[in-house]
Amino acid sequence: MTGIALSTPQRRTRTWVRTTVGVLLTAAMLFPVYWMINVSFTRDQDMRKSPPDLFPVHGTLEGYRAVLDQQLPYLGTSLVIGLGTVVLTVALAAPAGYALAKLRPRGGGVLSFLLLVAQMVPGIIMAMGFYAIYLQLGLLQSVPGLIVADSTLAVPFAVLIFTAFMSGIPGELIQAAQMDGARALRTFWSIVLPMSRNAVVTVSLFAFLWSWSDFVFAGTLVNGGAHEPITLGIYHYIGNNNQEWNAIMATAVVASLPAAVILVLAQRYVAAGVTAGAVKD
């Protein structure tokens, strides 16, 4: 009994220590985000104060007014590109994942390996390849061209996620659908895809985040065009307004909000989608 009584405070102490360390590490990692928000509300004349204000004591919304005046077209373009990338990625990856998981085609293992290898190819190499192709096809500085390019980043990962998730769907359900006369496409659309909601949300989230934050493809394929995403908007804005740090940071805050909101709303689906197939009954 004495040993048990002594071990309980020790466990509590370790828990508090681990919690404290975790909180400190999290605070250190999130401090740049906080400082970005703080600077976005700071007046120009307070930027070079020493020591700087840890809080925007004399806050201003001038930076956010500049964002609304100058950055909305870039945000709109990024939204279109992100949604287009999500649709194209799901449309390509979901049937491919279903085929690898349930139809067992010849060479499926080789294809899965190639999908892993494809994720290791540096983006700049792919961007140069797309540039040469788009130059011949006349797709440079076009939104559809950038959607296709961004999808190449998401599709290999998406196929692997769908394959892992759909492998866990009971085969009895598919057999029952086939006995009722449903063909492979009908079975996929009516049974497999609705049951793969977590995987769809996970893939959609990552595809959107990759396209939203892409700079390499955007800088190579659409730079200087009429429709540029927010990553190029921030890049141009820094070059043209390198003294207006509140406006620059406000642009970064606004650009981060859609991804942060979507991630918070979809986190439980993402957890289920990413861990699918990791444990077998």
C-alpha positions as CSV (number, residue, x, y, z in Angstrom):
1,M,0.0,0.0,0.0
2,T,2.9,2.4,0.8
3,G,4.4,1.8,-2.6
4,I,1.1,2.6,-4.3
5,A,0.6,5.7,-2.2
6,L,4.1,7.0,-3.2
7,S,3.7,6.2,-6.9
8,T,0.5,8.3,-7.3
9,P,2.2,11.7,-6.5
10,Q,5.1,10.8,-8.7
11,R,2.8,10.1,-11.6
12,R,1.0,13.4,-11.0
13,T,4.3,15.2,-10.9
14,R,5.4,13.6,-14.2
15,T,2.1,14.5,-15.7
16,W,2.5,18.2,-14.7
17,V,6.0,18.3,-16.0
18,R,5.1,16.8,-19.3
19,T,2.1,19.2,-19.6
20,T,4.2,22.2,-18.7
21,V,6.9,21.2,-21.3
22,G,4.2,20.6,-23.9
23,V,2.6,24.0,-23.3
24,L,6.0,25.8,-23.5
25,L,6.9,24.1,-26.7
26,T,3.5,24.8,-28.2
27,A,3.8,28.5,-27.2
28,A,7.3,28.7,-28.7
29,M,6.0,27.2,-32.0
30,L,2.9,29.5,-32.1
31,F,4.7,32.7,-31.1
32,P,5.5,33.6,-34.8
33,V,1.8,33.3,-35.6
34,Y,0.9,35.5,-32.6
35,W,3.6,38.0,-33.6
36,M,2.2,38.1,-37.2
37,I,-1.2,39.0,-35.8
38,N,0.3,41.5,-33.4
39,V,2.2,43.3,-36.1
40,S,-0.9,43.3,-38.4
41,F,-2.6,45.7,-35.9
42,T,0.5,47.8,-35.1
43,R,0.7,51.4,-36.4
44,D,3.6,52.3,-38.8
45,Q,5.1,54.7,-36.2
46,D,5.2,52.0,-33.6
47,M,7.0,49.4,-35.8
48,R,10.5,50.3,-34.7
49,K,9.8,50.8,-31.0
50,S,12.5,49.4,-28.7
51,P,11.4,47.3,-26.9
52,P,8.4,46.5,-29.2
53,D,4.9,46.3,-27.8
54,L,3.9,42.7,-27.0
55,F,0.3,43.8,-27.6
56,P,-1.1,46.4,-30.1
57,V,-1.7,49.1,-27.5
58,H,-2.6,51.6,-30.1
59,G,-4.1,49.2,-32.6
60,T,-5.1,50.1,-36.2
61,L,-7.0,48.4,-39.0
62,E,-5.2,50.2,-41.8
63,G,-3.4,46.9,-42.8
64,Y,-6.7,45.1,-43.1
65,R,-8.2,47.9,-45.1
66,A,-5.3,47.7,-47.5
67,V,-5.9,43.9,-47.8
68,L,-9.5,44.4,-48.7
69,D,-8.6,47.1,-51.3
70,Q,-5.7,45.2,-53.0
71,Q,-5.7,41.5,-52.2
72,L,-9.3,40.3,-52.7
73,P,-8.7,39.3,-56.4
74,Y,-5.8,37.1,-55.4
75,L,-7.9,35.5,-52.7
76,G,-10.7,34.8,-55.1
77,T,-8.3,33.2,-57.6
78,S,-6.9,31.0,-54.9
79,L,-10.3,29.9,-53.8
80,V,-11.2,28.9,-57.4
81,I,-7.9,27.1,-57.8
82,G,-8.3,25.3,-54.4
83,L,-11.8,24.1,-55.2
84,G,-10.9,23.1,-58.7
85,T,-7.9,21.1,-57.3
86,V,-10.2,19.4,-54.8
87,V,-12.7,18.3,-57.4
88,L,-10.1,17.0,-59.9
89,T,-8.2,15.2,-57.2
90,V,-11.2,13.4,-55.8
91,A,-12.5,12.6,-59.2
92,L,-9.2,10.9,-60.2
93,A,-8.1,9.4,-56.9
94,A,-11.3,7.9,-55.5
95,P,-11.9,5.5,-58.5
96,A,-8.2,4.6,-58.5
97,G,-8.3,3.9,-54.8
98,Y,-11.4,1.7,-55.2
99,A,-9.7,-0.2,-58.0
100,L,-6.6,-0.9,-56.0
101,A,-8.5,-1.8,-52.9
102,K,-11.3,-4.0,-54.2
103,L,-10.8,-4.8,-57.9
104,R,-7.2,-6.0,-57.4
105,P,-5.9,-5.2,-60.9
106,R,-2.6,-6.7,-62.2
107,G,0.3,-4.5,-61.3
108,G,-1.5,-2.9,-58.4
109,G,1.5,-3.3,-56.1
110,V,3.8,-1.7,-58.7
111,L,1.4,1.2,-59.1
112,S,1.2,1.8,-55.4
113,F,5.0,1.9,-55.3
114,L,5.2,4.3,-58.2
115,L,2.7,6.6,-56.3
116,L,5.1,6.6,-53.3
117,V,8.0,7.5,-55.6
118,A,6.0,10.2,-57.3
119,Q,5.7,12.0,-54.0
120,M,9.5,12.2,-53.7
121,V,9.9,14.2,-57.0
122,P,10.9,17.8,-56.2
123,G,8.2,20.3,-57.1
124,I,10.5,22.5,-59.1
125,I,11.4,19.6,-61.4
126,M,7.7,19.0,-62.1
127,A,7.1,22.8,-62.5
128,M,9.7,23.0,-65.2
129,G,8.2,20.0,-67.0
130,F,4.8,21.6,-66.9
131,Y,6.2,24.8,-68.2
132,A,7.6,23.1,-71.3
133,I,4.3,21.3,-71.9
134,Y,2.1,24.4,-71.2
135,L,4.2,26.5,-73.5
136,Q,3.4,24.2,-76.4
137,L,-0.3,24.0,-75.4
138,G,-0.8,27.7,-74.6
139,L,-1.9,27.0,-71.0
140,L,0.7,29.3,-69.3
141,Q,-0.8,31.9,-67.1
142,S,-4.1,30.1,-66.9
143,V,-6.2,28.9,-63.9
144,P,-7.1,25.5,-65.4
145,G,-3.4,24.8,-66.1
146,L,-2.5,25.6,-62.4
147,I,-5.4,23.4,-61.2
148,V,-4.0,20.4,-63.1
149,A,-0.5,21.1,-61.9
150,D,-1.5,21.4,-58.3
151,S,-3.5,18.2,-58.6
152,T,-0.4,16.2,-59.4
153,L,0.8,17.0,-55.9
154,A,-2.3,15.7,-54.3
155,V,-3.4,12.7,-56.4
156,P,-0.6,10.2,-55.4
157,F,-1.3,10.9,-51.7
158,A,-5.0,10.8,-52.2
159,V,-4.9,7.4,-54.0
160,L,-3.0,5.9,-51.1
161,I,-5.5,7.4,-48.6
162,F,-8.5,6.1,-50.5
163,T,-6.9,2.6,-51.0
164,A,-6.2,2.3,-47.3
165,F,-9.7,3.4,-46.3
166,M,-11.6,1.4,-48.9
167,S,-9.7,-1.7,-48.0
168,G,-11.5,-1.7,-44.7
169,I,-15.0,-1.6,-46.2
170,P,-16.6,-5.1,-45.7
171,G,-16.5,-7.2,-48.8
172,E,-19.9,-8.6,-48.0
173,L,-21.5,-5.2,-48.8
174,I,-19.9,-5.2,-52.3
175,Q,-20.9,-8.8,-52.9
176,A,-24.5,-8.0,-51.9
177,A,-24.6,-5.1,-54.3
178,Q,-23.2,-7.3,-57.1
179,M,-25.8,-10.0,-56.3
180,D,-28.5,-7.3,-56.8
181,G,-27.1,-6.6,-60.2
182,A,-25.0,-3.5,-59.5
183,R,-21.9,-3.2,-61.6
184,A,-18.5,-1.9,-60.5
185,L,-19.3,1.7,-61.2
186,R,-22.7,1.6,-59.5
187,T,-21.3,-0.2,-56.5
188,F,-18.5,2.4,-56.2
189,W,-20.9,5.4,-56.5
190,S,-23.8,4.1,-54.4
191,I,-22.0,2.1,-51.7
192,V,-18.2,2.6,-51.5
193,L,-18.0,6.4,-52.0
194,P,-20.7,7.3,-49.4
195,M,-19.0,5.0,-46.8
196,S,-15.6,6.8,-47.6
197,R,-16.8,10.2,-46.3
198,N,-13.8,10.5,-43.9
199,A,-11.4,9.7,-46.7
200,V,-13.1,12.2,-49.0
201,V,-12.9,15.0,-46.4
202,T,-9.2,14.2,-45.7
203,V,-8.2,14.2,-49.3
204,S,-10.2,17.3,-50.0
205,L,-8.6,19.1,-47.1
206,F,-5.0,18.3,-48.0
207,A,-5.6,19.0,-51.7
208,F,-7.0,22.4,-50.8
209,L,-4.2,23.2,-48.4
210,W,-1.5,22.2,-51.0
211,S,-3.1,24.3,-53.7
212,W,-3.8,27.2,-51.4
213,S,-0.1,27.4,-50.2
214,D,1.5,26.5,-53.5
215,F,4.2,29.0,-54.7
216,V,6.5,27.0,-56.9
217,F,3.9,26.1,-59.5
218,A,2.2,29.5,-59.3
219,G,5.5,31.3,-59.7
220,T,6.5,29.2,-62.6
221,L,3.2,28.8,-64.5
222,V,1.0,31.9,-63.9
223,N,3.4,34.6,-62.7
224,G,2.5,37.9,-64.5
225,G,-0.9,36.6,-65.7
226,A,-4.2,38.2,-65.2
227,H,-5.2,35.7,-62.5
228,E,-2.7,35.0,-59.7
229,P,-3.2,33.2,-56.4
230,I,-2.7,34.8,-53.0
231,T,0.9,33.4,-52.6
232,L,1.9,35.6,-55.5
233,G,-0.2,38.4,-54.2
234,I,1.8,38.3,-50.9
235,Y,5.1,38.0,-52.8
236,H,4.3,41.1,-55.0
237,Y,3.0,43.0,-52.0
238,I,6.2,42.5,-50.0
239,G,8.2,43.7,-53.0
240,N,6.1,46.8,-53.5
241,N,5.4,47.7,-49.9
242,N,8.4,46.5,-47.9
243,Q,7.9,49.3,-45.4
244,E,4.2,48.7,-44.7
245,W,4.6,45.7,-42.4
246,N,1.2,45.9,-40.9
247,A,-0.4,45.5,-44.3
248,I,2.0,42.7,-45.2
249,M,1.2,40.8,-42.0
250,A,-2.5,41.5,-42.3
251,T,-2.4,39.9,-45.8
252,A,-0.7,36.9,-44.3
253,V,-3.3,36.6,-41.5
254,V,-6.2,36.8,-44.0
255,A,-4.5,34.3,-46.3
256,S,-4.2,31.9,-43.4
257,L,-7.8,32.1,-42.1
258,P,-9.5,29.9,-44.7
259,A,-7.1,27.0,-44.3
260,A,-7.2,27.3,-40.5
261,V,-11.0,27.4,-40.4
262,I,-11.3,24.4,-42.7
263,L,-8.7,22.4,-40.7
264,V,-10.6,23.1,-37.4
265,L,-13.9,22.1,-38.9
266,A,-12.6,18.9,-40.5
267,Q,-10.1,17.7,-37.9
268,R,-12.2,14.7,-36.7
269,Y,-12.8,13.5,-40.2
270,V,-9.0,13.9,-41.0
271,A,-8.0,11.8,-38.0
272,A,-10.3,9.0,-39.1
273,G,-9.3,9.3,-42.7
274,V,-5.5,9.3,-42.1
275,T,-5.6,6.4,-39.6
276,A,-7.9,4.2,-41.8
277,G,-6.4,0.9,-42.7
278,A,-3.7,1.1,-39.9
279,V,-5.6,-1.4,-37.8
280,K,-7.2,-4.6,-39.0
281,D,-9.9,-6.5,-37.1
